Amino acid sequence: MSITTRPTRMNEPSNSGYRDRLERLRKRLRGSNLDGTILVPGPNLKYYAGGDSLMLERIFLFFVPTEGDPHLVAPDFECGPYRDGVVKIVTHEWNDNEGPSSALQGLSDQLELKGRWGLEGRVPFRFLSPLMKYANPEWVDAEPILQSIRETKDDGEIRLLKRAASILSKSYVKIPNILRPGMTEIELSRKLYEILYSNGAESIFVVLVQAGERAADPHSLPSTRKLKKNEPVVIDIASTFSGYYADITRTVSVGHVNKRFEDLYGKVLEAQERAIKTSKPGLTVGSVDEAARDYLREKNLGGYFTSRTGHGLGLEVHEAPYIVAGGSEVLRPGMVYTVEPGVYIADDLGIRIEDDVLLTENGHQVVTSMVPKEFGWWS
């Protein structure tokens, strides 16, 4: 199976927009003393060439030299969207009968693969090894360059991110209508899938449902465990519109819960609000993390906050910037990231509240504010 598409996307960059992105990449590569970089199907290929291709077992490599046109080595039946795509690309096509050797040799003959070349972190060794028969430059990690370029969004990307947030928010507020004791975590997850797609989600990365003590493990997948009356449930959903992600978590309850849970919930909410208020251009990612972490430490909950405070959103559900303790990266307008502190008490419960924040010139905007988060909003 092979799937390669080039759908028309809302607010997609013009041809010149893609060329501008490539030139920005080339400039950064030259500044890092690199001769080019190699990409594979995924978010970076989509960002620079506009194509949606799955990375399967067949060799598919996209070369961006610092000078000249990009080159693509890929199966012939996957090259269509790139032959006459948004940017000029030299294609080296191969088929299953002949194999990729001739295409790789032709690529090596036309494109000087020497000096220092950056590799996207996703490039598998099984793609690289056959290429090294014909060229073996010094390989360098290009991920810091690629992440730093994409972490600041342009106006078109921001519109898509806001649309993704709107779709997910519109879906999320339906949770109280379907939440009931006796249903399994998987049943609730499936119902949410249906709601998300009906509201216009393009794809769904995950719908995590973690009831009671299972919520202390923040990334566990939905299970056959049944939701019990009067217990908290963490629901974490990430979905896309036109390839861009939104990510929301709320902790709700099935019926009434005890005062201890309400007290813990209020402290997590206050930690999140403090981190959001700290989100301003010119400050560091570490300062946002510390705003949440320091408050939870004051309340003797620091030992239960075992994750980072957030992560960037874009063509990936987790990308730069990462809102981590001690992080020195400076926040800039156009960055979009989650703020999601939590408290995770093993064999007891977990509480997480997550929103998506856009940095503006003068501050921030919470693009998921449509979903309530005051205690008891789900009742």
N, C-alpha and C positions, 0 to 999 in steps of 0.2 A: 504494500500500500504506500502511496505517496500523495501528499496533499500540498499544493502550492497555490496560493490565491493572491490576487491583487484587487480586493474589493475597494469600491469608492467609499471613503470614510469622511464623516462630517469633520470640517475644519482641518482636513489633511493639508500639509504644506504644499505649495506650488512646486514645480520643477526647480525654480530658483531657490526655494526654501530648502530643498534637499541638497542642492549644490552648496548653499551657504553652510549647512551642517557639515558636509564633507570638508569644506575648506577650513572650518573651525577645527575639525579633527586633525587635518594635516598640519595646521599651525601648531597645535599642541604636541603632535608627534615630533615635529622638527625641534621644538623647544626642549624636548626630552632626549634629543640626539638619537631618534629612531628613524629608520628608513621606511617604515610602514607598519600596518597592523593587519591581523587576520581575524575575521569574524565568522561565525557560524549561524544557522537559523536561530532566531530568538529576538529579543527586544532590540539589540543593537543593529541587527540587519534591518529590522523594521524601521528603526529610527533613521538610518542613513540611506536605505534603498527602497523603502516603502513596501517591501514584500513580506507576506506571511507564509513562511515555510516551516514544516516540521523537521526537526533534526532526528533522522532515523539512522539506519546502519550504513547507508550509502554516503560516500565522501561528498561533502558540500562545503566548500571553503570560499569565502569572499575576501579578496585582498585589496587593501587601500594603501597604495604607495604614497609617499609624500609628494611625488611629482607624477602627473599623468593620470589616466583614467583607472578606475577600479577594474579588477579582473575577477571572474567567477569560474570556479571549477565545480560542476554539478551535473547530475544526470540530465540527459537531453530533455526528458519529459517534465523536468522541473524548471527549465530555463526560460520558458515562455514569458512569464511576467517580467523577466529581467532583460530580455532582448530589446524590447521597445518600452522600457519602463520609465520611471521618473528621472533617472540619471543615465548617462552613457556608460555602459559596462561592456568590457570585452569578455565574451563567454568562451569557455573551453569545455565543451560538452562531451559526455561519455555515455555509453549504454551498458546494459548488463552483459551483453554478449562479448564486448571488447574489454570491458573493465576500465578503470580510471588511469592506468599507467600512461597512455598516450596523451591524455588531457593534461596530466601533471607535468609531463616532459615538455609539452607545448607551452604551458604556463611558465615553466622555468626558463625556456628559451627566450620568451618575449619579455618577461618581467625579471629584472635582476634581483634575485633573492639573496642578497649578501648584506653584510653589516649587522645591524641590530633591528630585529622585527618584534613588534609587540604581539602578544597573544591574548585574545579574549579568554577569560577564565573558563568558558564553556568548551573550548576546543578539546576534543578527546584525542588521546594518543593514537587511537586507531585511524584517525584522519591524518595526523601529523606524520606518523611513521612512514607511509608510502611516499609522501612528499620529500622526506629527508634522503631518499635515494637520488634525488636530482638537485637538491639544494639544502644546505644546512647552515643558515645564518645563526647568529647568537639570538636565542629566544629570550624575550623580556616580558614580564607581567604588564599588560596594558590596562588591566582592570581599573586602577586608580584614575587614569586619564578618561576612560570611557564613562565611569560613574560620575566623575566631577563635571563632565560636560552635560550629561543628561539630568543632573539633579536640580538645575535651575530651569524651570519650564517657561516656554514662550506663551503668548496670549492664546494661541490655538490649543495648546496642550492644557492650559488652565480651564478653558471652556469644556473640554472633554472630561477633565477630572471633576469639575463641578457637576456635570451631567451624570457621571457615574455615581457621585455622592448623592445626588437627588434621587436617582433610581433606587439605590440601596436604602436610603432613608425612608422613602415612600413604602418600601417593602417591610422595613424593620418595624415600623409602627403598627403593623398588622399582627405582630406576635401575640399581644394580649388576647386577640380574638380566637387564636387556635391553641393556646397553651392550656393544657389540662392534665391533672394527675392520671396516671395509668398508661399514658402513651410513652413509648420508648424514645430514647434520644434519637435513634435513627428515624422513627416516624416523624418527629418534629422537624428534623433536618430535611426530609423529603418534602414535607409540606412547604417549607421555606424555599426550596428550590423552585417549586411550582409558582409561588408568588413572585419570586425574583424574575423569572423568565417572562411571566405575564406582564410585569411592569417595564420590561424593556432591557433587562440585563443581557449583555452579549455572551458572557461566559461567567461561570462561577468557580472561583478557585477553591473555596472551602466553605462549608457551614459546620462549624464546631458547636456541639451541644454537650455540655458537661454538667451533670446534676450532682448536687450534694458533695460528697467527699471527692468525687472524680474531678471536680473543678480545681483541686489543688495541683493537678498536673495540667498546665495551661494549654498544651498542644495535643492532648489526647483526642482521637477521633470518636465520633458518635458510636455508641454501643447499644446493645439490647437492654441495657438497664432501664427500668421504668421510672418515670418522674413521680416522686412522692409528694403528697400534700404537705404544705408548709415547709418546703425546703428551697434553698436558692439554686438557680441555674444560670450558668455562664453561657452566653450565645455570641459567638464570634463569626462574622460573615465578611468575606471579601469577594467582590464581583467586579466586572468590567463593563465599560461602554467604549466602543471603538478602540479597544486595546488598553485603555487606561483604568487603573484600579481605584476603588474605594474600599474602605475597611472600617467596620464598626463593631464594637463589642459593648454589650450591656449585661449587667447581672440583674436578673429578675427573680421572682419567686412564684411558686405555685401555691397560692393561698397566702396566709399570714405567716410571718416568721418571727423569731424571738427578738428581744431588744438587743442582745449581743450582736446579731447580724446587722441590725439597723445601725448600731453604733460603728461597727467596722465599715459598713458601706459609706457612712458619712465621712469617715476619715479618708477613705480612698478617693471619694469625690472631691474633697477639699485638696488633696494632693494633686489630683488631675487639674483642678482649676488653677492652682498656683503655678503649675508647669505651663499651662496655656497662657496665663498672664505674662509669664517670663519670655514668651516667644516673640522676639523682636529682632529685626536686622541689626547686625553689629555685635550681638551677644554670641556666646558659644553654645554648641550643642550640649556641652557639659553643664552649663548653667541651667538649662531647661531640665535636665535630668536631676540636678541637685535640688531644684525647687520642690520637686515631688519627693525625692529621697530624704531630704532633710526633715520635711514635715513628718513623714512616716517614722523616721528615727525618733523625733520628739515624742511621738505617741507610742514608742516602744514596739513599733512594727517593722523597723528597718530590716530585721533578719528574715522577715517573710516576703520582702520585696526582692525577688531573686532574678528578675529580668531587667532588661533596659527599659527606658521610658518610651521609646518609640523608634520608628524607622521611616524612611522616605517612601513615597508612593509615586508611581508613574506607569511606565510600561511593564514594570515588575511590582509585585505586591510587597517585596522587601528590596529596597535599593537605598543608595545614599540620599540624604544624610542620615546617619544613625545617631539617635539621641541616647548617648551612653555616658555613664559616669566618667568624669575626667576628660571627656572629649573636647579637643581644642579647635575643631572646625568652626569657622565663623558663619553664622546664619546670614542668608542673603535673600532679598525679595525674589519671589518666584519659586522658592522651595516649598514643597508640600510634604508633610510628614504626619505620622500618627502621634498622639499623646495618650498613653495607655498604662499608667501605673497599676499595680495590682498587689494584692496580699494573698499568699498561697500557704495555707496551713495544712501540712501533710495529714492525711486520713481524717480530715475535718471538713474544710471548705476552701473555696477560692472566690475572690472578688476582683473583677477587672472592669474598668470603664474606659472606652476608647473613642476618640474623635479624630477627625482629619483636619489639619490646620494648614492654611495657606499663608505664607508670609507676604505681606504687602510692603509698600515703600515706608509706611509709617508704623506698622504694627503687624496685626494678623487678622485672619478671618477664619472662623470655624465653619467649614463647609458642610458639616453634618449636624448642624445645630437644630435641624428639624426634629431629630429624635430626642425626646425628653430624657432626662437623667436624674431628676429629683427622686428621692426615695419614694416608692409606692406608685410611680407613674403608670405601672402596668396593671394596677388594680381596677 
